[in-house]
Amino acid sequence: MNTGQSMLAIGSMMLLTFLVLRFNSIQLTTAEAAYNAKFGIVATSLANSLIEEAKDKVYDEVVLDTTKAINSANDFSSSLRSEAGEVYPNFDDFDDYNGALGNGFYYLDTLSLINPQTGKATKFEIRSTVEYVKDTNPEVKSASKEYHKKLTVAVYSTALVDTLTLSTIFSFWTLLE
């Protein structure tokens, strides 16, 4: 084998090595993207589940008492929190998802997904807050009682690239006479 052929053989080996390394890095990047997508889907499902669970409840504790008439938004509860003795998952109204102290609800999920990289359960911290909002600007917390409550659910995990946050508005409707 002469010098030219040796140079071609060395060049082709270098090219083959480069292609193999590039293929491996693409495969690792694709696997990481697949894991991120899977964790994102699970986090979205957990947040949506909590939102749907909350929307199945009545608007306010006052609504449960059928002997009381609701004539204005001032008739609703002044504190957005769970009442004494109410613990998750036995909440009975929408604002219970603001926690017992009214500073947010916290739930730790460790059953949803096993991390294939570590083999351990992935912990998802689910936090929610409830606040009154005006129908004209639902992004801003209202200082007074309203016919609309906003539930914001945030899901945190070390497996997620960023915090997932979902919100929904729950409204109380009444027939006007």
C-alpha positions in Angstrom: 0.0 0.0 0.0 1.5 3.3 -1.0 1.3 6.7 0.8 -1.8 7.9 -1.1 -3.8 4.8 -0.3 -2.7 5.0 3.4 -3.9 8.6 3.5 -7.3 7.6 2.0 -7.6 4.8 4.5 -6.8 7.1 7.5 -9.2 9.7 6.1 -12.0 7.3 5.7 -11.5 5.9 9.2 -11.6 9.5 10.6 -14.8 10.1 8.7 -16.3 6.9 9.9 -15.4 7.8 13.5 -16.9 11.2 13.2 -20.2 9.8 11.8 -20.4 7.2 14.6 -19.9 9.8 17.3 -22.4 12.2 15.6 -25.0 9.4 15.4 -24.6 8.6 19.1 -25.0 12.2 20.1 -28.1 12.5 18.0 -29.5 9.3 19.6 -28.8 10.7 23.1 -30.5 14.0 22.2 -33.5 12.2 20.8 -33.8 10.0 23.9 -33.6 13.1 26.2 -36.3 14.9 24.1 -38.5 11.8 24.4 -38.1 11.7 28.2 -38.8 15.5 28.5 -42.0 15.0 26.4 -43.1 12.0 28.5 -42.5 14.0 31.8 -44.4 17.0 30.3 -47.4 14.8 29.3 -47.5 13.3 32.8 -47.3 16.8 34.4 -50.0 18.1 32.2 -52.2 15.2 33.0 -51.7 15.7 36.7 -52.6 19.4 36.5 -55.6 18.7 34.3 -56.8 16.0 36.7 -56.7 18.4 39.7 -58.5 21.1 37.7 -61.2 18.7 36.6 -61.5 17.4 40.2 -61.9 21.0 41.5 -64.5 21.9 38.8 -66.7 19.0 39.9 -67.1 20.7 43.3 -69.6 23.5 44.0 -68.6 27.1 43.6 -68.6 28.0 47.3 -69.4 26.6 50.7 -72.4 28.9 50.9 -74.0 27.2 47.8 -74.2 23.9 49.8 -76.6 25.5 52.2 -79.8 25.5 50.3 -81.6 27.6 52.9 -79.5 30.7 52.2 -80.3 32.9 49.2 -77.4 34.3 47.2 -78.3 37.8 46.1 -74.9 39.2 45.4 -71.2 38.2 45.3 -70.9 39.5 48.9 -72.8 36.4 50.1 -69.9 34.2 49.2 -67.2 33.1 51.6 -64.7 35.8 52.5 -61.9 33.3 53.0 -60.7 31.1 50.1 -59.6 28.0 51.9 -60.7 24.6 53.1 -62.9 24.6 56.2 -62.0 23.0 59.5 -61.8 19.2 59.1 -61.7 19.2 55.3 -58.6 17.4 54.0 -57.7 16.3 50.5 -59.3 14.4 48.7 -62.5 15.1 50.6 -62.9 18.7 49.6 -66.5 19.9 49.0 -66.1 23.2 47.2 -63.8 24.9 44.6 -61.9 27.2 47.0 -60.8 24.3 49.2 -58.0 23.9 46.6 -56.4 27.0 48.1 -55.3 25.0 51.1 -56.2 25.0 54.8 -54.5 28.3 55.5 -55.6 30.0 52.3 -52.0 30.2 51.0 -52.1 27.4 48.5 -52.7 23.7 48.3 -49.8 21.2 48.0 -49.8 17.6 46.9 -46.9 15.3 46.2 -47.4 12.6 43.5 -44.9 9.8 43.4 -47.0 7.1 41.7 -47.4 8.4 38.2 -44.1 7.7 36.5 -40.9 5.7 37.1 -37.9 7.5 35.6 -36.3 5.1 33.2 -32.9 6.7 33.6 -32.8 6.3 37.4 -35.3 3.5 38.0 -36.9 5.5 40.8 -40.3 7.2 41.1 -40.4 10.7 39.7 -41.7 13.2 42.2 -44.2 15.7 41.0 -45.1 18.6 43.3 -48.5 19.9 42.5 -49.4 23.3 44.0 -52.6 25.2 43.5 -54.0 28.6 44.4 -57.6 30.0 44.2 -58.4 33.7 44.0 -61.4 35.9 43.1 -61.1 37.6 39.6 -63.2 40.1 37.7 -64.7 39.0 34.4 -63.2 42.0 32.7 -59.6 41.1 33.7 -59.2 37.5 34.8 -55.4 37.8 35.0 -55.6 40.2 38.0 -56.6 39.1 41.5 -59.7 40.9 42.7 -59.7 42.6 46.1 -63.4 41.9 46.5 -65.7 38.9 46.2 -66.7 38.1 42.7 -68.8 35.6 40.7 -65.5 34.2 39.2 -62.7 32.3 40.8 -59.4 31.4 39.2 -57.6 28.2 40.0 -53.9 28.1 39.1 -52.1 24.8 39.2 -48.3 24.5 39.0 -46.5 21.2 38.6 -42.8 21.1 39.6 -40.4 18.2 39.2 -36.6 17.8 38.8 -37.4 15.8 35.7 -39.1 18.8 34.0 -37.2 21.4 32.1 -39.5 24.1 33.5 -42.5 24.5 35.8 -45.8 23.6 34.1 -48.6 26.1 35.0 -52.3 25.7 34.0 -55.2 28.0 35.0 -59.0 27.8 34.8 -61.8 30.1 35.6 -64.9 28.8 37.5 -68.0 31.0 37.6 -71.2 31.1 39.6 -74.3 31.6 37.5 -77.7 32.5 38.9 -81.0 33.3 37.3 -82.0 37.0 37.5 -85.6 37.7 38.3 
